[in-house]
Amino acid sequence: FVIRADGDCAYLNDENWVSSSLCTSERYWICSKPDAFTKAKKAAVEGGS
C-alpha cells in the first residue's frame, strides 16, 4: 500500500487512505519507522553495535 506524506508514523485518515505524520500527534497509529533510539536499543539487546 502507498503511504502518503513524509512522517515517521502511519495512520488511516478520514478518507480511508494510509497517511503519515509526526509520531507525537494523537492518532490511531498503524505502524512507525524505527528511530535512532529504537535501533540502538535493539542492537544492544541483540549484542550488536
Biopython code that builds the backbone (N, CA, C, O; Angstrom):
import numpy as np
from Bio.PDB.StructureBuilder import StructureBuilder

atoms = [
    (1, "PHE", "N", (0.837, -1.182, 0.000)),
    (1, "PHE", "CA", (0.000, 0.000, 0.000)),
    (1, "PHE", "C", (0.873, 1.233, 0.000)),
    (1, "PHE", "O", (2.020, 1.197, 0.444)),
    (2, "VAL", "N", (0.335, 2.300, -0.490)),
    (2, "VAL", "CA", (1.055, 3.564, -0.587)),
    (2, "VAL", "C", (0.790, 4.382, 0.670)),
    (2, "VAL", "O", (-0.353, 4.510, 1.108)),
    (3, "ILE", "N", (1.860, 4.935, 1.249)),
    (3, "ILE", "CA", (1.732, 5.821, 2.399)),
    (3, "ILE", "C", (1.921, 7.245, 1.909)),
    (3, "ILE", "O", (2.945, 7.571, 1.308)),
    (4, "ARG", "N", (0.944, 8.085, 2.163)),
    (4, "ARG", "CA", (1.018, 9.485, 1.738)),
    (4, "ARG", "C", (1.677, 10.320, 2.821)),
    (4, "ARG", "O", (1.548, 10.020, 4.008)),
    (5, "ALA", "N", (2.374, 11.353, 2.420)),
    (5, "ALA", "CA", (3.083, 12.296, 3.298)),
    (5, "ALA", "C", (4.441, 11.725, 3.693)),
    (5, "ALA", "O", (4.819, 10.645, 3.239)),
    (6, "ASP", "N", (5.181, 12.457, 4.547)),
    (6, "ASP", "CA", (6.562, 12.090, 4.857)),
    (6, "ASP", "C", (6.830, 11.891, 6.339)),
    (6, "ASP", "O", (7.988, 11.959, 6.752)),
    (7, "GLY", "N", (5.827, 11.651, 7.149)),
    (7, "GLY", "CA", (6.035, 11.453, 8.581)),
    (7, "GLY", "C", (6.621, 10.090, 8.892)),
    (7, "GLY", "O", (6.745, 9.240, 8.010)),
    (8, "ASP", "N", (6.975, 9.888, 10.137)),
    (8, "ASP", "CA", (7.574, 8.624, 10.562)),
    (8, "ASP", "C", (6.557, 7.598, 11.048)),
    (8, "ASP", "O", (6.911, 6.436, 11.243)),
    (9, "CYS", "N", (5.305, 7.997, 11.247)),
    (9, "CYS", "CA", (4.275, 7.083, 11.735)),
    (9, "CYS", "C", (3.086, 7.097, 10.784)),
    (9, "CYS", "O", (2.689, 8.155, 10.297)),
    (10, "ALA", "N", (2.514, 5.918, 10.520)),
    (10, "ALA", "CA", (1.403, 5.793, 9.581)),
    (10, "ALA", "C", (0.084, 5.602, 10.319)),
    (10, "ALA", "O", (0.034, 4.995, 11.388)),
    (11, "TYR", "N", (-0.990, 6.139, 9.720)),
    (11, "TYR", "CA", (-2.335, 6.012, 10.278)),
    (11, "TYR", "C", (-3.354, 6.017, 9.144)),
    (11, "TYR", "O", (-3.041, 6.429, 8.028)),
    (12, "LEU", "N", (-4.574, 5.560, 9.427)),
    (12, "LEU", "CA", (-5.657, 5.591, 8.461)),
    (12, "LEU", "C", (-6.379, 6.923, 8.615)),
    (12, "LEU", "O", (-6.913, 7.215, 9.685)),
    (13, "ASN", "N", (-6.401, 7.737, 7.556)),
    (13, "ASN", "CA", (-7.010, 9.070, 7.656)),
    (13, "ASN", "C", (-8.520, 9.014, 7.419)),
    (13, "ASN", "O", (-9.080, 7.938, 7.207)),
    (14, "ASP", "N", (-9.169, 10.165, 7.458)),
    (14, "ASP", "CA", (-10.628, 10.245, 7.324)),
    (14, "ASP", "C", (-11.140, 9.803, 5.955)),
    (14, "ASP", "O", (-12.320, 9.484, 5.806)),
    (15, "GLU", "N", (-10.271, 9.785, 4.969)),
    (15, "GLU", "CA", (-10.654, 9.372, 3.617)),
    (15, "GLU", "C", (-10.308, 7.910, 3.360)),
    (15, "GLU", "O", (-10.356, 7.454, 2.217)),
    (16, "ASN", "N", (-9.957, 7.166, 4.417)),
    (16, "ASN", "CA", (-9.578, 5.750, 4.345)),
    (16, "ASN", "C", (-8.326, 5.505, 3.508)),
    (16, "ASN", "O", (-8.190, 4.462, 2.867)),
    (17, "TRP", "N", (-7.420, 6.468, 3.519)),
    (17, "TRP", "CA", (-6.098, 6.327, 2.923)),
    (17, "TRP", "C", (-5.089, 6.189, 4.047)),
    (17, "TRP", "O", (-5.302, 6.707, 5.143)),
    (18, "VAL", "N", (-4.000, 5.500, 3.784)),
    (18, "VAL", "CA", (-2.917, 5.456, 4.761)),
    (18, "VAL", "C", (-2.102, 6.723, 4.576)),
    (18, "VAL", "O", (-1.643, 7.016, 3.472)),
    (19, "SER", "N", (-1.924, 7.467, 5.643)),
    (19, "SER", "CA", (-1.166, 8.706, 5.606)),
    (19, "SER", "C", (-0.115, 8.648, 6.701)),
    (19, "SER", "O", (-0.058, 7.671, 7.447)),
    (20, "SER", "N", (0.711, 9.668, 6.810)),
    (20, "SER", "CA", (1.735, 9.671, 7.848)),
    (20, "SER", "C", (1.860, 11.058, 8.450)),
    (20, "SER", "O", (1.452, 12.059, 7.861)),
    (21, "SER", "N", (2.435, 11.084, 9.640)),
    (21, "SER", "CA", (2.571, 12.329, 10.379)),
    (21, "SER", "C", (3.674, 12.142, 11.407)),
    (21, "SER", "O", (4.244, 11.059, 11.536)),
    (22, "LEU", "N", (3.967, 13.206, 12.133)),
    (22, "LEU", "CA", (4.891, 13.076, 13.258)),
    (22, "LEU", "C", (4.266, 12.149, 14.293)),
    (22, "LEU", "O", (3.050, 12.164, 14.488)),
    (23, "CYS", "N", (5.071, 11.364, 14.940)),
    (23, "CYS", "CA", (4.566, 10.374, 15.895)),
    (23, "CYS", "C", (3.994, 11.000, 17.163)),
    (23, "CYS", "O", (3.370, 10.302, 17.962)),
    (24, "THR", "N", (4.191, 12.294, 17.362)),
    (24, "THR", "CA", (3.696, 12.954, 18.567)),
    (24, "THR", "C", (2.231, 13.372, 18.445)),
    (24, "THR", "O", (1.619, 13.765, 19.439)),
    (25, "SER", "N", (1.663, 13.293, 17.243)),
    (25, "SER", "CA", (0.248, 13.620, 17.057)),
    (25, "SER", "C", (-0.619, 12.527, 17.670)),
    (25, "SER", "O", (-0.206, 11.370, 17.737)),
    (26, "GLU", "N", (-1.822, 12.889, 18.119)),
    (26, "GLU", "CA", (-2.737, 11.889, 18.663)),
    (26, "GLU", "C", (-3.534, 11.284, 17.518)),
    (26, "GLU", "O", (-4.413, 11.930, 16.948)),
    (27, "ARG", "N", (-3.222, 10.051, 17.191)),
    (27, "ARG", "CA", (-3.880, 9.328, 16.099)),
    (27, "ARG", "C", (-3.925, 7.851, 16.472)),
    (27, "ARG", "O", (-3.296, 7.425, 17.441)),
    (28, "TYR", "N", (-4.673, 7.079, 15.698)),
    (28, "TYR", "CA", (-4.655, 5.623, 15.834)),
    (28, "TYR", "C", (-3.611, 5.105, 14.850)),
    (28, "TYR", "O", (-3.889, 4.925, 13.664)),
    (29, "TRP", "N", (-2.409, 4.870, 15.363)),
    (29, "TRP", "CA", (-1.265, 4.532, 14.522)),
    (29, "TRP", "C", (-1.342, 3.102, 14.015)),
    (29, "TRP", "O", (-1.782, 2.200, 14.728)),
    (30, "ILE", "N", (-0.909, 2.906, 12.777)),
    (30, "ILE", "CA", (-0.813, 1.581, 12.173)),
    (30, "ILE", "C", (0.591, 1.033, 12.400)),
    (30, "ILE", "O", (0.752, -0.122, 12.793)),
    (31, "CYS", "N", (1.607, 1.858, 12.153)),
    (31, "CYS", "CA", (2.996, 1.437, 12.312)),
    (31, "CYS", "C", (3.888, 2.676, 12.355)),
    (31, "CYS", "O", (3.433, 3.793, 12.105)),
    (32, "SER", "N", (5.162, 2.462, 12.675)),
    (32, "SER", "CA", (6.113, 3.569, 12.700)),
    (32, "SER", "C", (7.471, 3.087, 12.221)),
    (32, "SER", "O", (7.787, 1.900, 12.308)),
    (33, "LYS", "N", (8.269, 4.015, 11.716)),
    (33, "LYS", "CA", (9.647, 3.714, 11.343)),
    (33, "LYS", "C", (10.475, 3.637, 12.617)),
    (33, "LYS", "O", (10.253, 4.429, 13.534)),
    (34, "PRO", "N", (11.425, 2.705, 12.703)),
    (34, "PRO", "CA", (12.306, 2.692, 13.876)),
    (34, "PRO", "C", (13.141, 3.971, 13.911)),
    (34, "PRO", "O", (13.686, 4.383, 12.887)),
    (35, "ASP", "N", (13.243, 4.590, 15.065)),
    (35, "ASP", "CA", (14.080, 5.777, 15.186)),
    (35, "ASP", "C", (15.467, 5.373, 15.682)),
    (35, "ASP", "O", (15.704, 4.195, 15.953)),
    (36, "ALA", "N", (16.362, 6.308, 15.802)),
    (36, "ALA", "CA", (17.742, 6.016, 16.213)),
    (36, "ALA", "C", (17.776, 5.366, 17.591)),
    (36, "ALA", "O", (18.569, 4.450, 17.811)),
    (37, "PHE", "N", (16.937, 5.815, 18.528)),
    (37, "PHE", "CA", (16.904, 5.233, 19.869)),
    (37, "PHE", "C", (16.467, 3.774, 19.810)),
    (37, "PHE", "O", (17.079, 2.917, 20.447)),
    (38, "THR", "N", (15.414, 3.486, 19.050)),
    (38, "THR", "CA", (14.911, 2.123, 18.934)),
    (38, "THR", "C", (15.959, 1.213, 18.304)),
    (38, "THR", "O", (16.171, 0.094, 18.771)),
    (39, "LYS", "N", (16.617, 1.687, 17.246)),
    (39, "LYS", "CA", (17.643, 0.884, 16.582)),
    (39, "LYS", "C", (18.802, 0.589, 17.532)),
    (39, "LYS", "O", (19.290, -0.541, 17.570)),
    (40, "ALA", "N", (19.249, 1.577, 18.297)),
    (40, "ALA", "CA", (20.361, 1.385, 19.231)),
    (40, "ALA", "C", (19.969, 0.414, 20.339)),
    (40, "ALA", "O", (20.774, -0.430, 20.732)),
    (41, "LYS", "N", (18.757, 0.522, 20.842)),
    (41, "LYS", "CA", (18.282, -0.369, 21.904)),
    (41, "LYS", "C", (18.219, -1.806, 21.393)),
    (41, "LYS", "O", (18.634, -2.726, 22.098)),
    (42, "LYS", "N", (17.710, -2.012, 20.186)),
    (42, "LYS", "CA", (17.626, -3.345, 19.601)),
    (42, "LYS", "C", (19.020, -3.934, 19.415)),
    (42, "LYS", "O", (19.234, -5.111, 19.705)),
    (43, "ALA", "N", (19.970, -3.134, 18.938)),
    (43, "ALA", "CA", (21.343, -3.598, 18.737)),
    (43, "ALA", "C", (21.967, -4.013, 20.065)),
    (43, "ALA", "O", (22.684, -5.011, 20.123)),
    (44, "ALA", "N", (21.704, -3.260, 21.129)),
    (44, "ALA", "CA", (22.264, -3.580, 22.443)),
    (44, "ALA", "C", (21.693, -4.892, 22.964)),
    (44, "ALA", "O", (22.423, -5.703, 23.534)),
    (45, "VAL", "N", (20.396, -5.108, 22.774)),
    (45, "VAL", "CA", (19.747, -6.334, 23.243)),
    (45, "VAL", "C", (20.266, -7.537, 22.467)),
    (45, "VAL", "O", (20.461, -8.609, 23.038)),
    (46, "GLU", "N", (20.489, -7.362, 21.167)),
    (46, "GLU", "CA", (20.956, -8.456, 20.323)),
    (46, "GLU", "C", (22.472, -8.629, 20.375)),
    (46, "GLU", "O", (23.007, -9.558, 19.769)),
    (47, "GLY", "N", (23.158, -7.761, 21.079)),
    (47, "GLY", "CA", (24.605, -7.877, 21.207)),
    (47, "GLY", "C", (25.378, -7.242, 20.076)),
    (47, "GLY", "O", (26.584, -7.463, 19.959)),
    (48, "GLY", "N", (24.722, -6.462, 19.244)),
    (48, "GLY", "CA", (25.400, -5.776, 18.139)),
    (48, "GLY", "C", (25.906, -4.425, 18.576)),
    (48, "GLY", "O", (25.843, -4.073, 19.755)),
    (49, "SER", "N", (26.409, -3.668, 17.617)),
    (49, "SER", "CA", (26.884, -2.313, 17.933)),
    (49, "SER", "C", (26.142, -1.277, 17.156)),
    (49, "SER", "O", (26.414, -0.085, 17.300)),
]
sb = StructureBuilder()
sb.init_structure("model")
sb.init_model(0)
sb.init_chain("A")
sb.init_seg("    ")
for serial, (resi, resn, name, xyz) in enumerate(atoms, 1):
    if name == "N":
        sb.init_residue(resn, " ", resi, " ")
    sb.init_atom(name, np.array(xyz, "f"), 0.0, 1.0, " ", f" {name:<3s}", serial, name[0])
structure = sb.get_structure()
